[in-house]
Amino acid sequence: MSQALSPITIQLSEPIMSTQETINWAAKAADIVLPTLAIINGKNVDSVSGNTAKVFNPATGKALAQVADCTPDDADIAVGYARASYESGVWSQKSPQARKKVLLRWAELIEEHADELALLESLNAGKPISDTCNVDIPGAITTLRWTAEAIDKVYDEIAPTAAHTLALIQRMPLGVILAIVPWNFPLATTAWKLAPSLATGNSVILKPDPKTPFTALRIAQLAIEAGLPDGVLQVLPGDGVNLGKHLSLHPDIDGQTFTGSTAVGKLLTEYSAKSNLKRTFLELGGKSANIVFADADLDKAAEMAAVAGFYNSGQTCTAGTRLLIEESIYDEFLEKVAHYTRQWVAADPLDPISNMGPVIDQRQLDIIQSYIKIGLEEGARLVCGGNVMASEQGGFFHEPTIFADVNNDMRIAREEIFGPVVSAIPFKDMDDAIRIANDSPYGLAGAVWSRNINTAHKVAAAVRTGTMGVNNYFGGDITVPFGGFKESGNGRDKSLHAMHDYTELKTIWIELD
């Protein structure tokens, strides 16, 4: 399999961990220290209640550690410290250059601990160690460095007004930010949230998914070591129903950013309305269309169709789970995709040659299996896969799966499965492809494959989605924004546009004598 771009839209020139294949990762895993305490006001602390929650390894199904299970009581304490740190100006009023220095040092420390963080991410999320070494960790470092370097290059404005007036337009930090990140790309999305929110002078409360708290807790420790003042970044592991809801409703939080399901995103919007109308940025689900025309490079498109569907075991919001194929090449192309699909074999994530790990837990495995049943009941045809995989070490492994003869009205074509399941849908012509692609409540990502620049450009422009690849999938880097249309959310991660999300515009109008 050729090297593919990351579904988190980060292009890498060379991996941080070029020697990962020579490391005995299982031995390192046996000795690693797992972070288990919350971080409040610069200190590692137990939850107020003393309660803990088990965190599991998806590759074995066994518990890794007991982690502090924070509650609304912990949230109130953390918010108090976050508010105090913001109002004190210890971070919010630091010079841009001073904030840049701290963030750059933080990136250095993450790079110095790259092996440790890659292992934590792999153990916790079930991601192949080759991915965490070559994609997730370098991507987080790139995000921090690029954003840090941009801090003192984003200027305020002076508006063109009459000679006797001076109009200043300033970007001010929002204040206290709640960042809620998912379990599928824990470190990458954490970096996407923390880098711009901290760069612009906010204080942040980070709530990692309770299934994957380790890298969030560890990089927060490194941030403190880098010089981030106490109270500016706090990490609260805990569930969404109690802790997350309480934080989202909290009147002393000024903005919230979330990556996760559309259902939860709607709840956070509701909580914002019920509290203080806190600014809310959402990156939500997807059911992206990967559109292949007959004149495309079919081998390249087929190889990338497998990547688009099965990278990270299909647990990717941008996954190309709707594979739209021009009718004249439908059977031929499906055979090619099935060929490349056989190169995706779920195996021990700590094996450096593994390219596919488990799904996150038994619940997710059950959801995937329920959709397999639904697809068969709806009349779709299984081309390959469809089964839970047996594993000697246990864990939650599922075969990469392709359904053929799918129409866009089927549930497997409309609902986000979040697993390694691709639905192949035929289309007649360009207009039909655009119609099918846009017939979805989601609009996060997608791609079009064609050697005809007119076809490619027209389709890319017409599909209502936040990111559209032309003869590529998962393309992009830190310089371009990432986010969706429709029920895929609002706001943008990455690029300078993300920094704008975490600021308020303030006008100062001066009358001159």
C-alpha positions as CSV (number, residue, x, y, z in Angstrom):
1,M,0.0,0.0,0.0
2,S,1.4,3.4,-0.9
3,Q,1.6,6.0,1.8
4,A,-1.6,7.9,2.2
5,L,-2.5,11.3,3.6
6,S,-4.0,11.5,7.0
7,P,-7.8,11.8,7.4
8,I,-7.0,14.7,9.8
9,T,-5.8,16.6,6.8
10,I,-2.1,16.9,7.8
11,Q,0.6,16.4,5.2
12,L,4.0,15.4,6.6
13,S,7.3,15.8,4.9
14,E,9.0,13.1,7.0
15,P,8.0,11.2,10.2
16,I,9.1,12.2,13.6
17,M,9.6,8.6,14.4
18,S,11.7,7.2,11.6
19,T,12.9,4.3,13.8
20,Q,9.5,3.1,15.0
21,E,9.9,-0.3,13.4
22,T,13.0,-1.1,15.5
23,I,11.3,-0.4,18.8
24,N,9.8,-3.1,21.0
25,W,6.6,-1.3,21.6
26,A,5.1,-4.1,23.8
27,A,8.1,-3.8,26.1
28,K,7.7,-0.1,26.3
29,A,4.0,-0.4,27.0
30,A,4.7,-2.6,30.0
31,D,6.8,0.1,31.6
32,I,4.9,3.3,30.6
33,V,3.5,5.5,33.3
34,L,-0.2,6.3,32.6
35,P,-1.5,9.8,33.6
36,T,-4.6,9.3,35.7
37,L,-5.2,12.5,37.6
38,A,-7.1,15.6,36.5
39,I,-5.2,18.9,36.1
40,I,-6.7,21.9,37.9
41,N,-4.8,25.1,38.6
42,G,-1.5,23.6,37.4
43,K,-1.7,20.6,39.7
44,N,-2.4,16.9,39.2
45,V,-5.5,16.2,41.4
46,D,-8.0,13.5,42.2
47,S,-11.7,14.3,41.6
48,V,-13.5,15.9,44.5
49,S,-15.6,12.8,45.0
50,G,-12.5,10.5,44.8
51,N,-14.4,8.5,42.1
52,T,-12.5,7.0,39.2
53,A,-13.5,5.4,35.9
54,K,-11.8,2.5,34.1
55,V,-10.0,3.2,30.8
56,F,-9.6,0.3,28.4
57,N,-7.3,-0.8,25.7
58,P,-9.5,-1.5,22.6
59,A,-7.0,-4.0,21.2
60,T,-7.3,-6.3,24.3
61,G,-10.6,-5.2,25.9
62,K,-8.7,-5.0,29.2
63,A,-8.5,-2.1,31.6
64,L,-5.4,0.0,31.4
65,A,-6.0,2.3,34.5
66,Q,-8.4,4.0,36.8
67,V,-8.7,7.7,35.8
68,A,-10.2,10.5,37.9
69,D,-13.9,10.8,37.1
70,C,-14.7,14.5,37.4
71,T,-18.1,15.9,38.3
72,P,-19.8,19.3,38.3
73,D,-18.1,20.0,41.6
74,D,-14.7,19.7,39.9
75,A,-16.0,21.7,37.0
76,D,-17.0,24.6,39.3
77,I,-13.5,24.7,40.8
78,A,-11.8,24.5,37.5
79,V,-14.0,27.3,36.0
80,G,-13.2,29.5,39.0
81,Y,-9.5,29.1,38.4
82,A,-9.9,29.6,34.7
83,R,-11.8,32.8,35.2
84,A,-9.3,34.1,37.7
85,S,-6.4,33.3,35.4
86,Y,-8.1,35.1,32.5
87,E,-9.1,38.2,34.5
88,S,-5.6,38.5,36.0
89,G,-4.0,38.9,32.6
90,V,-1.3,36.5,33.5
91,W,-1.8,35.0,30.0
92,S,-4.5,37.0,28.3
93,Q,-2.4,40.2,28.6
94,K,1.0,38.7,27.8
95,S,2.6,40.0,24.7
96,P,2.1,37.9,21.6
97,Q,5.8,37.2,21.6
98,A,5.7,35.9,25.2
99,R,2.8,33.6,24.4
100,K,4.6,32.4,21.2
101,K,7.7,31.5,23.3
102,V,5.7,29.3,25.6
103,L,3.8,27.5,22.8
104,L,7.0,26.8,20.9
105,R,8.6,25.4,24.0
106,W,5.5,23.2,24.5
107,A,5.9,21.9,20.9
108,E,9.6,21.1,21.6
109,L,8.6,19.1,24.7
110,I,6.0,17.1,22.8
111,E,8.6,16.3,20.2
112,E,11.0,15.2,23.0
113,H,8.3,12.9,24.3
114,A,7.1,11.7,20.9
115,D,7.7,8.0,21.6
116,E,5.8,8.2,24.9
117,L,2.8,10.1,23.4
118,A,2.6,7.8,20.4
119,L,2.4,4.8,22.7
120,L,-0.2,6.4,24.9
121,E,-2.3,7.3,21.9
122,S,-2.0,3.8,20.5
123,L,-2.8,2.0,23.8
124,N,-5.8,4.3,24.5
125,A,-7.4,4.7,21.1
126,G,-6.3,1.4,19.4
127,K,-4.6,3.3,16.7
128,P,-1.7,1.6,14.8
129,I,1.6,2.7,16.3
130,S,2.8,3.6,12.8
131,D,-0.1,6.1,12.5
132,T,0.5,7.7,15.9
133,C,4.2,8.0,15.2
134,N,4.0,9.3,11.7
135,V,0.7,11.2,11.7
136,D,-0.8,12.1,15.0
137,I,2.2,13.2,17.0
138,P,3.9,15.1,14.1
139,G,0.5,16.7,13.3
140,A,0.0,18.0,16.8
141,I,3.5,19.4,16.8
142,T,3.0,21.1,13.4
143,T,-0.3,22.6,14.7
144,L,1.3,24.1,17.8
145,R,4.4,25.4,16.0
146,W,2.5,26.9,13.0
147,T,-0.1,28.6,15.3
148,A,2.5,29.9,17.7
149,E,4.5,31.4,14.8
150,A,1.3,33.1,13.6
151,I,0.5,34.8,16.9
152,D,2.4,38.0,16.2
153,K,1.5,38.1,12.5
154,V,-2.3,38.6,12.9
155,Y,-2.8,42.4,13.0
156,D,-5.6,44.5,14.2
157,E,-7.2,47.0,11.8
158,I,-7.7,50.7,11.3
159,A,-10.9,51.5,9.4
160,P,-11.0,54.2,6.7
161,T,-13.0,57.0,8.3
162,A,-13.2,60.8,8.2
163,A,-10.1,62.8,9.1
164,H,-11.3,63.8,12.5
165,T,-11.9,60.2,13.6
166,L,-9.9,57.1,14.2
167,A,-11.6,53.7,14.2
168,L,-9.7,50.8,15.7
169,I,-10.8,47.2,15.1
170,Q,-9.3,44.9,17.7
171,R,-9.5,41.1,18.2
172,M,-9.9,40.3,21.8
173,P,-9.9,36.9,23.5
174,L,-13.3,35.4,24.2
175,G,-12.3,34.6,27.8
176,V,-12.8,31.1,29.1
177,I,-13.1,28.3,26.5
178,L,-14.5,24.8,26.9
179,A,-12.9,22.3,24.5
180,I,-14.5,18.9,24.2
181,V,-12.6,16.5,22.0
182,P,-13.4,13.0,20.7
183,W,-11.9,9.5,21.1
184,N,-11.0,8.8,17.4
185,F,-8.2,11.4,17.0
186,P,-7.7,12.5,20.7
187,L,-4.4,14.3,20.3
188,A,-4.8,15.8,16.9
189,T,-8.2,17.4,17.7
190,T,-6.9,18.5,21.1
191,A,-4.1,20.4,19.3
192,W,-6.5,21.9,16.9
193,K,-8.5,23.3,19.8
194,L,-5.8,24.3,22.2
195,A,-3.3,25.9,19.8
196,P,-5.6,28.8,18.5
197,S,-7.5,29.3,21.7
198,L,-4.4,29.6,23.8
199,A,-2.5,31.6,21.1
200,T,-5.2,34.3,21.2
201,G,-5.0,34.6,25.0
202,N,-7.9,32.6,26.3
203,S,-8.0,30.3,29.3
204,V,-9.2,26.7,28.4
205,I,-10.9,23.9,30.2
206,L,-10.3,20.7,28.2
207,K,-12.7,17.8,28.5
208,P,-11.3,14.7,26.7
209,D,-13.5,11.8,25.9
210,P,-13.5,9.5,29.0
211,K,-12.4,6.6,26.8
212,T,-9.2,8.4,25.7
213,P,-7.9,10.8,28.3
214,F,-4.2,9.9,28.4
215,T,-2.6,12.1,25.7
216,A,-4.7,15.2,26.8
217,L,-3.5,14.8,30.4
218,R,0.1,14.2,29.4
219,I,0.5,17.2,27.0
220,A,-1.2,19.4,29.6
221,Q,1.6,18.4,32.0
222,L,4.1,19.3,29.3
223,A,2.4,22.7,28.8
224,I,2.9,23.6,32.4
225,E,6.5,22.5,32.2
226,A,6.8,24.8,29.1
227,G,5.7,27.8,31.2
228,L,2.0,28.0,30.8
229,P,0.7,29.8,33.9
230,D,-1.5,27.9,36.4
231,G,-5.2,27.9,35.7
232,V,-4.8,28.7,32.0
233,L,-5.2,25.1,30.8
234,Q,-7.1,22.6,32.9
235,V,-8.1,19.0,32.0
236,L,-11.1,17.3,33.4
237,P,-11.7,13.7,32.5
238,G,-15.4,12.7,32.9
239,D,-18.6,11.8,31.1
240,G,-20.6,14.0,28.9
241,V,-24.0,13.6,30.5
242,N,-23.0,15.1,33.8
243,L,-19.7,16.9,33.5
244,G,-20.0,18.0,29.9
245,K,-23.6,19.3,30.3
246,H,-22.7,21.2,33.4
247,L,-19.7,22.8,31.7
248,S,-21.7,23.7,28.6
249,L,-24.4,25.4,30.7
250,H,-21.9,27.2,33.0
251,P,-22.4,31.0,32.8
252,D,-18.7,31.7,33.4
253,I,-17.6,29.9,30.2
254,D,-17.6,32.3,27.2
255,G,-17.1,29.9,24.3
256,Q,-17.2,26.2,23.6
257,T,-15.6,24.1,20.8
258,F,-16.6,20.5,20.1
259,T,-15.7,17.7,17.8
260,G,-18.0,14.7,17.9
261,S,-21.5,13.5,16.9
262,T,-24.2,15.7,15.4
263,A,-26.6,14.7,18.2
264,V,-24.3,16.0,20.9
265,G,-23.5,19.1,18.9
266,K,-27.2,19.9,18.9
267,L,-27.4,19.5,22.6
268,L,-24.4,21.9,23.1
269,T,-26.2,24.5,20.9
270,E,-29.3,24.1,23.1
271,Y,-27.2,24.5,26.3
272,S,-25.7,27.6,24.9
273,A,-29.1,29.1,24.3
274,K,-30.3,28.1,27.8
275,S,-27.2,29.7,29.5
276,N,-25.3,32.7,28.3
277,L,-25.3,32.3,24.5
278,K,-21.7,31.2,24.7
279,R,-20.0,31.1,21.3
280,T,-20.3,27.5,20.0
281,F,-18.1,25.9,17.3
282,L,-19.0,22.5,16.1
283,E,-17.2,19.9,13.9
284,L,-19.7,17.0,13.7
285,G,-20.5,13.9,11.7
286,G,-20.2,13.1,8.1
287,K,-21.3,10.8,5.3
288,S,-18.9,11.9,2.6
289,A,-19.3,11.2,-1.1
290,N,-16.2,9.9,-2.9
291,I,-17.1,10.3,-6.6
292,V,-15.3,8.3,-9.3
293,F,-15.8,9.0,-13.0
294,A,-14.9,6.6,-15.8
295,D,-12.1,8.8,-17.0
296,A,-10.2,8.8,-13.7
297,D,-7.0,7.0,-12.9
298,L,-8.9,4.0,-11.6
299,D,-6.1,2.2,-9.8
300,K,-5.2,5.3,-7.9
301,A,-8.8,6.1,-7.1
302,A,-9.5,2.5,-6.0
303,E,-6.5,2.4,-3.7
304,M,-7.5,5.7,-2.1
305,A,-11.1,4.6,-1.9
306,A,-9.9,1.8,0.5
307,V,-7.9,4.4,2.4
308,A,-10.9,6.7,2.6
309,G,-13.1,4.0,4.0
310,F,-10.8,2.0,6.3
311,Y,-8.2,4.4,7.7
312,N,-8.5,4.4,11.5
313,S,-10.9,1.5,11.1
314,G,-13.4,3.8,9.5
315,Q,-13.7,5.8,12.7
316,T,-13.2,9.1,10.9
317,C,-15.7,11.8,10.4
318,T,-14.4,12.6,7.0
319,A,-14.4,9.0,5.8
320,G,-15.5,8.4,2.2
321,T,-18.3,6.0,3.2
322,R,-20.4,6.7,0.2
323,L,-18.5,5.5,-2.9
324,L,-20.2,6.9,-6.0
325,I,-19.1,5.1,-9.1
326,E,-20.1,5.9,-12.7
327,E,-22.3,3.2,-14.1
328,S,-20.1,2.2,-17.0
329,I,-17.2,1.2,-14.7
330,Y,-19.2,0.1,-11.6
331,D,-18.3,-3.6,-11.5
332,E,-14.7,-3.1,-12.8
333,F,-14.0,-0.4,-10.2
334,L,-15.6,-2.4,-7.3
335,E,-13.2,-5.3,-8.1
336,K,-10.3,-2.9,-7.9
337,V,-11.4,-1.5,-4.6
338,A,-11.9,-5.0,-3.2
339,H,-8.4,-5.8,-4.2
340,Y,-6.9,-2.9,-2.3
341,T,-9.3,-3.6,0.6
342,R,-7.5,-6.9,1.2
343,Q,-4.4,-4.9,2.1
344,W,-6.3,-3.6,5.2
345,V,-6.0,-6.2,7.9
346,A,-6.9,-5.5,11.5
347,A,-4.0,-6.5,13.7
348,D,-2.2,-5.7,16.9
349,P,-1.7,-1.9,16.9
350,L,1.7,-2.1,18.5
351,D,3.0,-4.1,15.6
352,P,4.7,-1.5,13.4
353,I,3.5,-3.1,10.2
354,S,-0.1,-3.0,11.2
355,N,-2.2,-0.6,9.2
356,M,-5.6,-1.2,10.9
357,G,-6.4,-1.5,14.6
358,P,-9.7,-2.2,16.5
359,V,-12.7,-0.1,16.9
360,I,-13.0,1.8,20.2
361,D,-15.2,-0.6,22.2
362,Q,-17.8,-3.3,22.2
363,R,-20.6,-0.8,21.9
364,Q,-19.1,0.5,18.6
365,L,-18.6,-3.0,17.4
366,D,-22.3,-3.8,18.1
367,I,-23.4,-0.6,16.2
368,I,-21.3,-1.6,13.2
369,Q,-22.8,-5.1,13.2
370,S,-26.3,-3.7,13.5
371,Y,-25.7,-1.7,10.3
372,I,-24.4,-4.8,8.5
373,K,-27.7,-6.5,9.3
374,I,-29.7,-3.4,8.2
375,G,-27.8,-3.2,4.9
376,L,-28.5,-6.8,4.1
377,E,-32.2,-6.4,5.0
378,E,-32.4,-3.3,2.8
379,G,-31.1,-5.4,-0.2
380,A,-27.5,-4.3,-0.4
381,R,-25.0,-6.9,-1.5
382,L,-21.9,-7.7,0.5
383,V,-18.8,-7.5,-1.6
384,C,-16.4,-8.3,1.2
385,G,-16.2,-8.3,5.0
386,G,-19.2,-7.9,7.2
387,N,-17.8,-9.9,10.2
388,V,-16.3,-9.3,13.6
389,M,-12.8,-10.6,13.6
390,A,-11.5,-13.1,16.2
391,S,-8.3,-12.0,17.9
392,E,-6.0,-14.0,20.1
393,Q,-5.5,-11.0,22.4
394,G,-9.2,-10.1,22.5
395,G,-10.3,-6.6,21.5
396,F,-12.8,-5.1,19.2
397,F,-11.8,-5.9,15.6
398,H,-14.0,-5.7,12.5
399,E,-13.3,-6.6,8.9
400,P,-13.2,-3.9,6.3
401,T,-16.6,-4.1,4.6
402,I,-18.0,-3.1,1.2
403,F,-21.7,-3.0,0.3
404,A,-22.7,-2.9,-3.4
405,D,-26.0,-2.2,-5.1
406,V,-26.7,0.5,-2.6
407,N,-29.1,3.4,-3.3
408,N,-29.0,6.7,-1.5
409,D,-32.3,6.1,0.4
410,M,-30.9,3.2,2.4
411,R,-30.0,3.8,6.0
412,I,-26.4,2.6,5.4
413,A,-26.1,5.4,2.8
414,R,-27.6,8.1,5.0
415,E,-26.5,7.4,8.6
416,E,-23.0,7.7,10.0
417,I,-21.8,4.2,11.0
418,F,-18.4,5.2,12.2
419,G,-16.8,1.9,11.3
420,P,-15.0,0.3,8.3
421,V,-18.1,0.1,6.1
422,V,-18.3,1.6,2.6
423,S,-21.5,1.8,0.5
424,A,-21.0,1.7,-3.3
425,I,-23.7,3.7,-5.2
426,P,-23.9,3.9,-9.0
427,F,-24.5,7.2,-10.8
428,K,-25.4,8.0,-14.5
429,D,-23.7,11.3,-15.2
430,M,-22.3,14.5,-13.5
431,D,-25.6,15.9,-12.6
432,D,-26.7,12.6,-11.1
433,A,-23.5,12.4,-9.1
434,I,-23.9,15.9,-7.7
435,R,-27.6,15.2,-6.8
436,I,-26.7,12.0,-4.9
437,A,-23.7,13.7,-3.1
438,N,-25.8,16.6,-1.9
439,D,-28.7,14.4,-0.9
440,S,-27.5,14.1,2.7
441,P,-27.9,15.9,5.9
442,Y,-24.1,16.1,6.2
443,G,-21.5,18.1,4.4
444,L,-18.1,17.6,5.8
445,A,-15.8,16.2,3.2
446,G,-15.6,14.4,-0.1
447,A,-13.6,13.9,-3.3
448,V,-14.0,13.7,-7.1
449,W,-11.8,11.6,-9.4
450,S,-11.6,12.6,-13.1
451,R,-8.9,13.5,-15.6
452,N,-11.3,16.1,-17.1
453,I,-10.6,19.4,-15.3
454,N,-14.1,20.8,-16.2
455,T,-15.8,17.8,-14.7
456,A,-13.6,17.8,-11.6
457,H,-14.0,21.5,-11.0
458,K,-17.7,21.7,-11.6
459,V,-18.4,18.8,-9.2
460,A,-16.0,20.0,-6.5
461,A,-17.7,23.4,-6.6
462,A,-21.3,22.0,-6.7
463,V,-21.0,19.5,-3.8
464,R,-22.0,21.3,-0.5
465,T,-19.2,20.2,1.7
466,G,-16.5,21.9,3.8
467,T,-13.6,20.1,2.1
468,M,-13.5,18.6,-1.4
469,G,-10.5,16.7,-2.9
470,V,-9.8,16.6,-6.6
471,N,-8.0,13.4,-7.5
472,N,-7.0,12.9,-3.8
473,Y,-8.7,12.1,-0.5
474,F,-7.8,13.5,2.9
475,G,-5.8,16.3,1.4
476,G,-4.8,19.5,3.1
477,D,-2.5,20.8,5.8
478,I,-2.5,23.3,8.7
479,T,-2.8,26.3,6.4
480,V,-6.3,25.5,5.3
481,P,-9.5,25.5,7.4
482,F,-11.4,22.3,8.3
483,G,-15.1,22.1,9.1
484,G,-18.4,21.3,7.6
485,F,-21.7,22.5,6.1
486,K,-25.3,21.6,7.2
487,E,-25.4,19.0,10.1
488,S,-21.6,18.6,9.9
489,G,-21.3,21.7,12.0
490,N,-20.0,25.2,11.9
491,G,-16.8,27.0,12.7
492,R,-13.4,25.9,11.5
493,D,-10.3,24.2,12.9
494,K,-6.8,24.9,11.5
495,S,-5.5,27.9,9.6
496,L,-5.8,31.6,10.7
497,H,-9.6,31.2,10.5
498,A,-9.5,29.1,13.6
499,M,-7.8,31.9,15.5
500,H,-10.6,34.2,14.5
501,D,-13.1,31.8,16.1
502,Y,-11.6,32.3,19.5
503,T,-11.7,36.1,19.5
504,E,-14.3,38.9,19.7
505,L,-14.2,41.9,17.4
506,K,-14.1,45.2,19.3
507,T,-14.5,48.6,17.7
508,I,-12.9,51.7,19.4
509,W,-14.1,54.9,17.8
510,I,-12.0,58.0,18.6
511,E,-13.1,61.6,18.0
512,L,-10.1,63.8,17.4
513,D,-9.8,67.5,18.2
